[in-house]
Amino acid sequence: MRPDVLNPLFAETETLDGVGPKMTKPLTRLGLTRVRDLDYHLPERFVTRRAVETVDEAGEGEQIVVKLTITEHRSSRSPRAPYRVLAQDSIGNVLALTYFGRASYTAKKQLPVGATRWVAGKLERFGDMLQMVHPDHVIEEGGASLQRLCEPVYRLSEGLTQPRIAGLIQQALSRTPELPEWIERSQLDKEGWPAWRDALVLAHKGEHAKARDRLAYDELLANSLALMLVRADNRRRKGQSLKGDGSLRGKLALPFPLTGAQQRSIAEVEGDMAQEAPMLRLLQGDVGAGKTVVALEAMLIAVEAGAQAALLAPTEILARQHYESLRRMAEPTGARVALLTGRDKGKAREATLMGLIDGSIDIVVGTHAIFQDKVVYRNLAMVVIDEQHRFGVGQRLMLASKGKRAPHVLAMTATPIPRTLTLAQYGELDVSKLDELPPGRQAIDTVVMGQDRIGALVDRLETQMAEGRQAYWVCPMVRELDGPEDIAAAEARYASLKERFGEDVVLVHGQLAPEAKDAAMESFASGRTKLLVATTVIEVGVDVPNATLMVIEQAERFGLAQLHQLRGRVGRGSEKSFCVLLHGENLSETAQERLKLMRQTQDGFLLAEEDLRLRGGGELLGTRQSGDTPFTIASLEQISALLPRAHDDARLLVEHDGGLGGKRGEAARVLLYLFERDYGVKTLRGG
């Protein structure tokens, strides 16, 4: 139960002055539904502005405050074109205030022709004209108030302004109580870190460089502590010792001989499953490294020992693909494999449920449906979770309730994870690595080209499709942003390619209804359509051997690990495959290095480490993998620097106090609830 001292922090934002239904919507889009969320909505950057009489006094790229008289509004028929408000400074210099999308409605109200306004923002040049894109502030009088040192700039959503979000955050901070200290006093003194509440206040002012490190450390400590408590609890619990006799595994019909990495991983899994303490192991395997074979061997150990096994996949299409490949490989063994998803109905579903109850089904593959209350197993003793990053620790713990005893769990991910982040995400798991590829996997030729060559690329695509092969075209967004940047949108690209290729093109993105998404994926997987335009929802798991071309548009906006995952969607058949990385103009040095590395290597583990190194410098725009860390406050740099210390501190807390007793242990419980890692608390006896 959450400690009472945290109640003010978990009060809903509607309890703040000025937050009604209209304001709730943009706050919810940002995930700001409670006072605590506003406290931790830290500034993205700080600006220092200089007041100038005329724009001649300022340099391009400088943050300024200037008094302007509005002279003209210029709009366009195209909704994508900018809306410009022309204004003059005190000596007649013209400056364009430029707005995109719905922001133009605000401009029409705020900036009537003939009015005088103080305007704050970044001075830029567009062609021959000076401009400010989306000014930060527009006020009628009191311009001196905008000339501030270190004004915070927050991430916004449509319907919010900088002054509005700043005001709400100040309200939230005023309601924030002092909390008991969970960090040792000696460590606080050594690091020069302020107390928790002081750190929050200082982080929003930008006045104390160490304040953000303190807040990041809190998050890392909460995560490490929760994972260690889960791990310690798992070791105390009793599972089933499963020792197979090899009778089924010896009959397997495998497409390739096992690699050394597969043999090593199978031995590690076999050793874990022979113990009474339930296995919690993560299997990391590069694209095409043969994780499914290792998983099948593990499940067959359970079947040989007289128990059942289950494989959980994040989507129905992945569940069906796993079912087909497992059923095909397991057929010579006689083990019965079944599929169960939320869409199964009627007699077929009933037959599967009965087979699980009476034990005639040995292995079941499916989505979350396989763990619904109505699904009962005769003796579930082994669970495989595919694409582990889609499932949180809480879901991993939920699986334990389905067996008579806690089942052994093997989590799999096709996303190679840097060592530091493995500790952050999977601290409660032992780790096995598949770092060799089976013989026969073809290298994929990776080509980097500018966006200006897209016409020639589409011609090449037409040739590929005419020869009967299939292709993916991945874009970084679903729709165009309300902003100045020309970001490829899946819907716009789909529309243009559909004009050329007609019904041979389908579209998939995360905002589609699950049924529509699955239908589009199925039509592509079956070969009925030749070209799949998508966002990164196809990053993992889709296996279409006939697909030989992967186009990634604005590739500079993706991280290395994500680019590698997308590239791994092709090269799965006997035909030569290609990956084309399209990029825009003006690439940063980091983006150039990222694309160069993609051309040079197909080693996912190397790319994962390089990805962390490149992104550690703070260039996170468009390159942060969804789900690549469980953190919202700690940056990649802070994770690298502070996580080892937080991990050691958590271990001392757990081992010294034997489960968070004493004054500091009680404070640590507050920390776990503050960061909603209370699944760790729940593993404590009487927690």
N, C-alpha and C positions, 0 to 999 in steps of 0.2 A: 504494500500500500504506500502511495506516494507521501513523503513527509509533509506535514502541514506548512512548514516554512516555505515550501515551493508553490503553494496555492496562488499567491499573487502573480507568479511568473506564468502559470498555466491558465490564467484568466483569458477569456477570448478578447480579441481586439475590439469587438463591439462595445466593451465596457469603457473604452477610451472616449474622451470628448471628441465629437465631430465625426465619429465612425458609425455610419448608418448602412443600409443595404447597398447604396450606390458605391460607397467607398470600400465596402467589403469585397467587391468583385476584383478590383485590381490588386488588392492586398492578397487575396486568395491565390491569384495567378502567380504571385511571387512566393507563395508558401508562408505568408505572414498571417497566421490565424490566431496567434496567442501573443501575449506580452513578451514571453521568452524569445519568440521568433524575431520580434522587432529589436530586442536587445542585441541579438546576434546578427542582425542585418548590417554588417560592417561596411564602411565606405569602400568603394572600389578604388578611389584615389582622392587626393586633396588638391584644390586649386588656390593659387594666390593671384588676385587680380589687382591691376593698376588702373586708377582713374586717369583718363586722358581728355583733353579739351577737343582734340581733333584726331582722326585716324592716322594723320601724318606722323603723329608722335609715337605710334605703335609699330612693332614689327610683325610680319606675318607669323602666325603660330602662337602669338602672345595672347594671354587671357586679359581682357580689358573691360572697363566700364566706361561708357560714353553716352552723352546726351544727344538724342537724335530727334529730328522732325520727320514724320511720315509723309511721303509725297505721292506714292502710287502703289497699287496692288496689281500683280500680274499673275494670271492663272493660265492653265492649259486645258485643252479638251481631254488629254490623256490622264487617267487617274494616277499613272506612274510618274508623270512629270512633276518637277518641283513647283511649289507655290512660292512666289517671291514677293516680298514687301520691300519697296525701295524707300530709303530714308537718307537724310542729309545731316552731316554734323554742323557745327556752328559756322564754318566757313564754306559750306556747300559741297564738301566731298560726299560722293554717293556710296552708300553701303547697302548691299542686299541682305535682308533677313530671310533665310531660305528654310522652307518647311516641306516635309514629305507626308503623304498619307493624311490621316485624320487630324494631324496637328495643325493643318491649315485652317480648320474651323476655329481653333483657339486664336490663331493669328488674326483672323477677320474681326473677332471681338476685341482683342487686346490692342490692336494697332489701327485705329481709324485714321483716314487721311486728314492731315492738318494737325494731329495731336503730337505732343512732345512726350517722349518716354526716355527713361534711363534704361539702357540695355547692357546686359553682361554676358560675355561669351568669348569664344575663341575666334580671333581674326584670321581669316583665310583668304586665298585668292582662287577664283574660278574664271579661267580665261583672262579677260581684261578687267574683270570686276572684283572688288573686295566684297567678302560676304561673311556672315555668321550663320552657321547651320544649326537650327534648333537652339536659339539663345537659352542660356541657363535661367536668366531672370529678365523680366520686363516689368518695370514699375513706373508709376506716374511721377513720384517725387522721392527725395531722400536717397539719391544715388550713392552718397558716401557710405551708406549701410552695406552696399554690395562690394566695397573695396575691403575685403577681409583677408586675413592671413589664414591659410589652411582651412578653407571651407570644404566640408566633406561633399563628395559626389557619390550618390547611391544608385544602385541598379533600380530602374523604374519599370512600371508597366503602364499601358495606356490608361489614362484616367488619374495618374499620380504626377505630381510635380516635385522638384527638389525641396522647395520650402515645406510642402505638405508632409512628405515622408520624414523630413528632419524634425518637424514639430511632433509627429506621432512618436518618433524614437525618443525625443526628450521626455514626453509623457510617460513612455514605458520605463525609461531609466529612473524617473522620479518614483515609480511604484516598485522598483526592484529592491528587495531586502538584502541585508548583509547575510552571507551564508557561512557556516563553519568551515574552517580552513582544512583542505584535504592534502595540501602539499607541506612537506616538512619545512619548519622555519629555517633550518640551515640551508636548504636548497633555495628558498625564496631570497635569502640574503646573498647567497653566492651568485645567483643569476641577476639580482637587482629587480626582481619581479614585484609588482604591486599586489595588493589584496584583490580578490576576485571582482568585487563590485567596482573598486577603483579602476581596475584594468578595463572594464567595460566602458566606463565614462571616458577614460583617457583615449581608448581606441577610436571612439567616435570623434574626438577632438584632434587626433593626430599629434598629440603632444608628447607621447611617451613611446619610443620605438619598441620597448620591451613589453608593452601592454599586450600587443597582438600575439607575441610569442607565448606569454602566460596563458592566454585564452586558447591558443592552439594546443599547448601542452595539456590543458584540462581535457580537451576533446580526445587527444591521443591516449591519455591515462584512463579515461572512462572506457574507451574501446578495448584497450589491452586488458584492463581489469575484468571486464565482462567476459572476454574470450577465455581468460585464464580460469575464471570461476566455472565456466561451462566445461572446460577441459578437465578440471579437477573433479567436478561432479560426475563426468562421464567415466572417469577411472574408478570411482567408487561404486558405480552401478554394475549390475550383472547382466550380461548378455548370454548368448549361446556360443559355446566353443564349437566351431564348424571345421571338421577335418574331412576333406573329400578323399576318395580312394582312386581318383583318376579315371574311373570307368567311363564317364561321359566325355571328359575333356580329350581323352585319347582318340575319340571318334570324330572330333571336329574336322570339318572341311574348310581350311583357311585359304584365302586367296594368295597369301604370301607366307614364306617362313617367318617365324617370329624374329624381330630384331633383338639385339642385346638389351636395349632399353626396355622393350616389352617384357622380356624374360625376367629382368631385374625387378620391374614393377609388379609383375605377377607374384614373384617370390615374396616381395614385401607385403602384398595384400594377403597372400596365403598365411604368412606368419602372423599377421594381425588377427585374421579370422579364426585362427586356432586358439586364440586367447578368450577368456571369459569376458574381459572388459570390451565393450563394443568398439569396433574399429571406427575411427573418424579420420579418413585419409583423403587428401586432395590429389587427383591425377592431372598434372599439367601436360598437355601434349600439343605440339605444334600442329598446324593445319595438315591433315593427312597422315599423322604419325601412328594411327592405329589404336586410338583410345577405346573404340567400341569392342575390339577384340579382347583387350584387357578386362573390360567390364563384363563381357560374356564369360570369360574364364572365371572371374570372381563369382558371378551368379551361378555358374555350374558347380562350383565348390559347394555352395549352399544346397543345391539340388541333390548332389551326391551324398550330402550329409542328412538328407531326408527333410529339408526345409524348402521354403519358397523364397523367390527374389522378385523385386520390382524395380523398374527403371522409370524415373520421373523426367519428363521433357517439358520445356517451357511453353511450347506451342503444339497445336494438333498436327500440323504438317511435319514437324520434327519427330513427334511421337510415331506417326505413320512410317516415316523413313526408317527409324530405328527398328520398328516392328518388322518391316520387310527384310532388312539386312540380318537381324538376329534370327528370325525364323528360318531364313535361307541357310545361314551358317550352322544353326543348331539342329537342323533336320536330321542329319545322320546320327545324332546322339539319342534321339527319341524323346528329348525333353519337350514338353508342350508349352508353346509361347502364345500368349493372347494379347489383344489390344483392348484398352478401355479408355474412352474419352467421354467428355460431357455430352457429346452428340449421339452416343450409342443409346438406342431406345428399344423397347419391346422385348421380344423373345431372345434376340441375340445378346442383349445386355443381361437378361436374367440368367442365360446359360453361362455367361462369363462369371457372374457373381456366384453362381452355384459351384462352378469349377474352382473358384478361390476358396470357398468354404470347405468343400470336400477334399481339396488338395490335388485334384486331377489336373489343375493348371499349375505348372512349375514356375513360370516366369510371366509377369504381366508388365506390359509397356503402356504408358499413358501420360496424360496431363494430370493436373491436380485431382481429377476425378478419382484416381486410384486411392486417394486418402480421404474420401468423403465418409461421413459417419456410417452410411449404409453398406459400405464395402468392408466385408469381414474376411479375414484370412485364416486358413487352418494353422499355418505356422510361418509367418513372415519373419525372416531372419537376416535378410540382406537387401539393402536399398542402394541403388545407383542414382545420383542426381546429375543430369546432363546440363551443361552450360550453367555452372554453379553461380556465376556472377548475377544471374537473374533471381536468385533466391537468397534471402537474408538468413542470419543466424537463427532468428525466431522460427522460420520455416524449417530449418534443419532440425531444430528441437522438436517441432510438431510431428515429425516422422516417427519419433520414438514411441508415440502412443499407439501405433498400429500393431506392434508385435506383442506376443505374450511377455517377451522380454525385449529390452532395447535392441533393435536390429543393428547390424554392422552397416556403416554408411561409407560409400565411396563417391566423392564428389568429383566431377570432371569439368575441365574448362579447356577450350581450344584457344584461349587467349593467354599466351605466355605473359607472366606477370613478373615485374622486377622483384628482386629479393625483398626490398624494403616494403613494397606494397603487399607482398604475400604475407608478411608478418602482420600488416595492418588489417587485411581482410580476413585472413584465415589462420589467426593465431591459435585457434583451438584444434587445428588439423595437422596431422603429419603430411609430408609432401613427397610425392613420387613424380619423376620427370620422364617424359618420352622425348628425348632430344636426338633421335635418329629417325630417318624416313625409311619406310619399306622400299625394297628394290622395285623399280618400274615406275615410280612417280616421276613425271616429266617436269623439268624446270619450266617456269613461266617467263617468257620474254617481257620485260617491263620497259615501256617507252614513255618518255616525258615530252610533252609538247604544249605549245601555247594555245590559248583559246581561239586564236585567229585561224587555226587550221581545222576548225570543227567541220567545215564543209567537206574537206578531203576525207576526214574520219568517217563521216556519215556515208560517203560513197563506198569506203572499205567495208563498212558495216553491211551495206546492201549486198555486196559480193558474198560476204560470209553467210548471210541469211539465204541468199539464192542457192548456195551450196548445201543448204539443209542444216546449217549449224545455228546455235543460239547465242545470245549475248545479254549482258547486264549493262545498264546505264545508271550510275548512282549519282545523286545530287545531294548537296549538304542540307537543303531545307525543303519543306513541303511547299510553302508559298513565299512570294517575294516579301522582304521586310519593308516596313514603312520607314525607309531610310535611303541614304544616298548611294549605298554600295550596291553594285550589280551582282547580287548573289543568285546563282543558279537555283531555280526552284523546280522540284520534281513535277509539279502540275504543269508549269509552263513548258518544260522540256518534253513532257509526255504529249502535250498538245501539238508541238511542232513535229515531233517524230511520228505521231499518229497521222498527220497530214501526208507524210511521205510513205508510211508503211501500212496504214489502215488497221485492220483487225489483228494484224500480227503483233501489236504492241499492247501490253497491259501495265497498269500502274499499281504500285504497292507502297503505302506509307503508314506510319503509326497511328494516324488520325482516322484511318478507315475502320469501319465496323469489322470485328473479327471474322465474321462470315465472308464479307467481301474480300478481305485480305487473303483468307485461306483459299477462296475460289480462284483468285488471280494467281496465287502461288501454285496452286494445283494445275491450272491450265498451262503454266510455264513448265512445271516439272514433268508434265505428261507429254510435252512437245507440241501441244495444240497451238501455242503462241511462241513466237521466236525471240521477242525482245521484251525484257522486263525493266521498266523504269522504276526506280525505287529510291528511298532514303536508306539509312543504314539499318533498317529493320532486317535486311537480308545479310547482315554482317556475319552471322554464324549459322551453321547447321544445314543450309540448303545444299542439296547434293544433286546436281544435274550434269551428268557426264558429257552431254552433248553441248554444253555451254563452253565456248572457247575464247570469248572476248569479254573483258571487263573494262568498262570506261568509267573513270571516276572524275567527275567534273569539279573544278576548283579544289583540286587535291591538296593545295596548300592549307586548306582549312581543316584537314583531318590530322590526327596524330598518327605516328608511325605504326603503332600497334593496330589501330583501326584500319589503316591502309593495307596492312599485311593480312588482316582477317578478310577484308573484301577481296583482295587478290586471290586468296585461297578458295574462293567460290569457283574458280576455273581451274583447268589442269587436272580434272578428275577423270578424264577419259583417255583414249589412245591418241587423239588428235593434238597437234601443237596448239598451245594456248598463249594468249597475249593479254597484258594489262596496260591500258593507256591512262596515264596521269595527266589530265588537262589542267593547266594553271592559268591564272590571270597575269596581269602586268605587275611590275614593281614588287617582285618577291623579296621578302626580308632574307637576311643571311641565314636565319634559322630555317625558313621554309626551303631555301635552296639546298641546305645540307640534308634536310629531311628527304627531299625528293631524290637527291643523289644517293643516299643510303638505300632507298627503295630499289634503285636501279642496280646497286652493287651486290645486295645480299638477299637471300630468302630464309635466313636463320631468324626465326621469330623470337628466340630468347635474346639474341644479340640486339635485335631491333627494339625489344621491350626495354632493355637497359639504356640504349641510346635515346629512346623516347623520353624516359624519365630525366636523363641528363639535359636534353634539349628543352624540355618543358619546365625544368627546374628554374630557369631564368625568369619565369613569370609570363611567358608568351602563351597564354592559355586560350586566347580567342579561337574558337572553332577546333581546338586540338584536344580538348579534354574528353576522354572516352566516357560515355555514359556508364556510370557504375564502376569507374576505375578505382575510386576510393570510397569508403563509407563516410567521408568527412565533408563538412560544409564550411568549416572555419580554417582548418589547417591547410596551408598551401603545400605543394609538392616539395618545395625547399624545406619547409618546416617539418614535414613528415620525415624527410631524409635526416635532418639534423636532430630532431627531438624524439622520434619514435623509439630508438634503442634505449634512451634514458627512461622514457615512460614505461617501456616493457619491463626493464629491470626494477623500476619502482613498484609496478603492479605485482611482480613476482614476490618481492619482499613483503608487500602488504598481505598477499594471500598466504605465503608460507610462514611469516612471522606471527600473524594473527590467527592463522588457521581458519580464515573465513570472515574477516572484517569485524573482529571484536575490538573493544577499546574505543577511545575518543576519536582517533584518526580514522578508524574503521567505520564509525558511525558517519563521519563527514564524507567518507568515500561512498557510502550508500546514497547520500544526498547527491553526490556527483553522478552516480549511475542513473538515478531518476531524472536529474537535470538534462542529461544527454539521451534520455530514453533508451538506455541500455539496461533496463530493469529486468530483462531476461536473465542477466547475470545475478541480480539480487534473488530472483526466484529459485535459483539453484541452491541457495544457502538454506540450511535447515532452519525453519521458522522465519525465513526471510520475508 
